[in-house]
Amino acid sequence: MATKEYEVELRRTAALLTTVATVRGFGLELGAKSGDPTVGFNPAETLLAAVGACITSSLGLVASNSDVEIGALEVVVSGIRQDAPPRMISIHYALTIETKADDQKVERILRLAERNSTVVSTLQGALNITGEWRRLKAVVVDRSKTK
């Protein structure tokens, strides 16, 4: 079995309000003060962002390998956290996809994307992850009335 190792370095700032994560020259500033929504993403929100980023990345790869063209892609990820013990108990994502592929093909590539998403497949064993999708509606602009 092939494996790949990942490493992220994190440093808490002197003011103890944020933590900066760095990898390969990229930085991500995270909130480090519990319960303070003014200092950035908290760890639970960061986990939700990781789910969304991983599913969209995986979907892009699967679509490309399946010769399915995807235009715009948006995802909203929400989660429910319980307090005792503190943990996420469910995550739900809602994808909006711009594609000409038929519904059956979109369903197939989405199932494959979930299976090939490192974050989603890792978390599936620990909590319930659900998803849904819809097509991005084309916006029609009637220019015949403007001069």
N, C-alpha and C positions, 0 to 999 in steps of 0.2 A: 504494500500500500504506500503510495506516494504521500509525503507530508510536506508542509511548508510552515516555517516558524515565523511568527510576527512579534514585533516588539515596539511598544510605544513608551516614550519617556514623558513623565508628568512632573511638573514642578508647581507647588503652591506659591502664589505671590506673597510678598512680604506683608501686605495688608490683610492676608488670609481671606480675601473675598473671592478670588478666582484661582483656578488651576489651569495651567497651560500645558496641553498635550502636544508633543511634537513627534513627527515621523518624516524622515527623508526631506527635511527642510520645510515641511508644511506645519502650520500651527493651528490649534483649535483652543479657544479660550472658553472655559467652562465655569459655571458658578460653583463656588466652594463653600458658601455660607448657607447652611441648611435653612430652608423655609423662606429664603429671600429671593423673590422672583425678579429683582432688579439687577442681579449680578450675572445674568446669562443663563444658558441651558443648565438645568440641574441634571444629575445622573440619570433619572428616569426619562427625561426628555431626550437625553443623548442616546439612550437605548432605543427609543422610538425612532429617532433619526437614523440610527444604524439599521434598523429593520427596513425603513423606507428606502434608504440608499442601496441596501443590498438587494432588495426585491427589484428595484428599477434597473440596477446594474445587471442582475441576472436575467431579467426580462429582455433587456437590450441584446445580451449575448445569445440567448435562446432564439429570439426573433431573427437575428442576423444569420444564425446557423440554420434556421428553418426557412430562409428566404421570405420572411414576412417583414414588410416595411412598416415601421412605426414612426410617426411624426412626433408631435408634442406628447408628453407623458407627464402627468401630475399624480402625486400620491399624498393622501392625508392619512396619518397614522395616529391612532388614539389608543390609550391603554388605561386599565383600571388597576390601581394600587391599593392593596390592603395595608392597614397600619400594624397589625400584630399577627404574625411577624411581618415586618416590612418587606413586601415583595410585590412584583407585578403579578396579577392573576389572569389577565387576559389582554390581548392586543388585537386590534382590528385595523385593517388598512382598506382604503377606498381608492382605487386607481381610476384615472380618467385617461383614456388612450385615443390618440388619433391614428386610425389605421383603416385601410380598405379591406383588410382580411375579414372573412366571414366569422360569425360568432363562434362556431365550432373550432376554428383554427386558433382564435384568440384564447378560448378556454384551454386548449391543448398546450399552447406555449406558456400560459400562466401556470398551469400545473407543473410543467417542466421547470419553470423559473423558480417556483417555490421549493422544489426538490433540490435545485442547484444553488439555492441561496444559502451561503454559509451561516449567516445570522439566523434566518428563519428556521432552517433545519436544526440548528443547535438549540434554539429556544423551544421548538415544538415539543420536546420531551419534558419541558418544565412547566409550560403553560399553554393555554388555548390561543392559537393564532388563527384568525379568520380574515377573509378578504373578499372583496367584491370589485367589479369593474363596470365601467360604462364608457360609451363612446363620447369623445369630445365632439360637441355639436358645432358644425360649421356656422360661422357668423356670416349672414348675407347682408350686404350693405346695398341699399337701393339708391344708386347715384342718379337715377333718372329725374329726381325732383330737385337736384342741386345744380346750380349754374355757376 
